Structure formats: C-alpha cells, structure tokens
Amino acid sequence: MGLILFLEHCLVQIGHVTVCKSKRSAYRTLTNILTYIEEKLLLRVNREKTTFAYVGKVKFLGFSFYKNKSGMRLRVHPKAINKMKATKKAYTFHISKGKNPRKTLCLVTQSLP
C-alpha cells in the first residue's frame, strides 16, 4: 500500500519524504519525527504542509515513486518529462525555421540550470 509522509520545515525550508507501509506506522513515524525536530533540533514544523499521500500520487523534486514485485522504485515524474519535451521542442523550433543554430544553442544553455 505505501504511504508517504511530507514534512515541511519552516526555518530551514527542507522538504522531507518518509515512506511507510501503513497509515498506522506513518502516524507513529510522524509523531517521532516531529518531537525530534521540534525538541532536539529546535526547529518549527509547518503543520499545514505536513501531509500523508499514497506513493503513486506523489511528485517530489520532479520524481515519483512506484511499486512493483521487487519493491519501491523511483522514476522521473511524467509531468517533468513532458515539461522537458516542451522546452526542447520550443528551442528546436528555431532551428527548423532557418534560425542560426548558435543562437539556439545559446538559448538552450542559458535555460539549463
């Protein structure tokens, strides 16, 4: 089944994902993590952004999780792939219209992180 627990730390802005097998273990993990972060590390946790979600419906930093016979796997989220394809198509459109390939290459390299 697999549940994912999202924690958003206010002061440090850290996104954290914890994968648990059941809802009960996710709640138990949540209480343990919250007490550790708030009491030991003295950080505040934004409780409105702390959520539970099923593994298949989660996108985190452009990746998603899926489950197969061998266990949990990680892949690039389909939305991130479509976004990359659209960006590539927009830049290669300049080449097909007779634009200068060097100008297109400069545009592509500027857009990359």
C-alpha positions in Angstrom: 0.0 0.0 0.0 2.7 2.5 0.9 2.1 6.0 2.3 4.3 9.0 2.0 4.7 11.5 4.8 5.6 15.0 3.8 7.2 17.3 6.3 7.9 21.0 5.6 10.4 22.6 8.0 9.8 26.4 8.3 13.1 27.8 9.3 15.4 25.7 7.1 13.0 25.1 4.2 13.8 21.4 3.9 11.4 19.1 2.1 11.4 15.6 3.6 9.7 12.4 2.4 9.3 9.3 4.5 7.8 6.2 3.0 5.8 3.9 5.4 4.0 0.6 4.8 0.8 1.5 6.6 -1.2 4.5 7.8 -0.6 3.5 11.4 3.2 3.4 11.0 3.0 6.7 9.2 1.3 8.4 12.2 3.8 6.8 14.6 6.7 8.0 12.4 5.2 11.4 12.2 5.0 11.8 16.0 8.5 10.6 16.5 9.9 12.8 13.7 8.0 15.9 15.0 9.2 15.5 18.5 12.8 15.0 17.4 12.7 18.1 15.0 11.0 20.4 17.5 12.6 19.3 20.7 16.1 18.2 19.8 16.8 20.4 16.7 14.6 23.3 18.0 13.0 23.9 14.6 9.4 24.7 13.8 7.4 22.4 11.6 4.6 23.8 9.4 1.7 21.5 10.3 -0.5 22.7 7.5 2.1 21.5 4.9 2.6 18.2 6.7 0.5 15.6 4.8 0.0 12.0 4.0 -0.3 10.7 0.5 -0.2 7.4 -1.4 3.0 6.6 -3.1 1.7 6.6 -6.7 0.2 10.1 -6.4 3.3 11.9 -5.2 5.7 14.2 -7.2 8.7 15.3 -5.2 11.5 17.3 -6.8 10.5 16.0 -10.2 10.5 12.4 -9.2 7.7 9.9 -8.4 7.6 6.5 -6.7 6.0 3.3 -8.0 5.7 -0.1 -6.6 6.4 -3.4 -8.4 7.1 -7.0 -7.5 10.6 -6.3 -6.3 9.6 -3.3 -4.1 9.6 0.5 -4.3 11.2 2.2 -7.3 12.0 5.7 -8.3 11.4 7.4 -11.7 11.2 10.8 -13.3 7.6 12.1 -12.9 5.7 12.1 -16.3 4.9 15.8 -15.8 8.6 16.7 -15.6 9.3 14.7 -18.7 6.5 16.5 -20.6 7.9 19.8 -19.4 11.4 18.9 -20.7 10.0 17.8 -24.0 8.0 21.1 -24.4 11.2 23.1 -23.7 13.2 21.1 -26.1 10.6 21.5 -28.8 10.4 25.2 -28.3 14.1 25.6 -28.8 14.5 23.2 -31.7 11.7 25.1 -33.5 14.2 27.9 -34.1 16.5 25.5 -36.0 13.7 24.2 -38.2 12.7 27.7 -39.2 16.1 28.6 -40.5 17.4 30.4 -37.5 21.0 30.4 -36.5 21.9 27.2 -34.7 24.5 29.0 -32.5 21.8 31.4 -31.3 19.6 28.3 -30.5 22.4 26.7 -28.6 22.9 29.8 -26.5 19.2 29.9 -25.7 19.3 26.2 -24.6 22.4 26.6 -22.5 21.0 29.7 -20.8 17.8 27.9 -19.8 19.6 24.9 -18.3 20.3 25.0 -14.5 
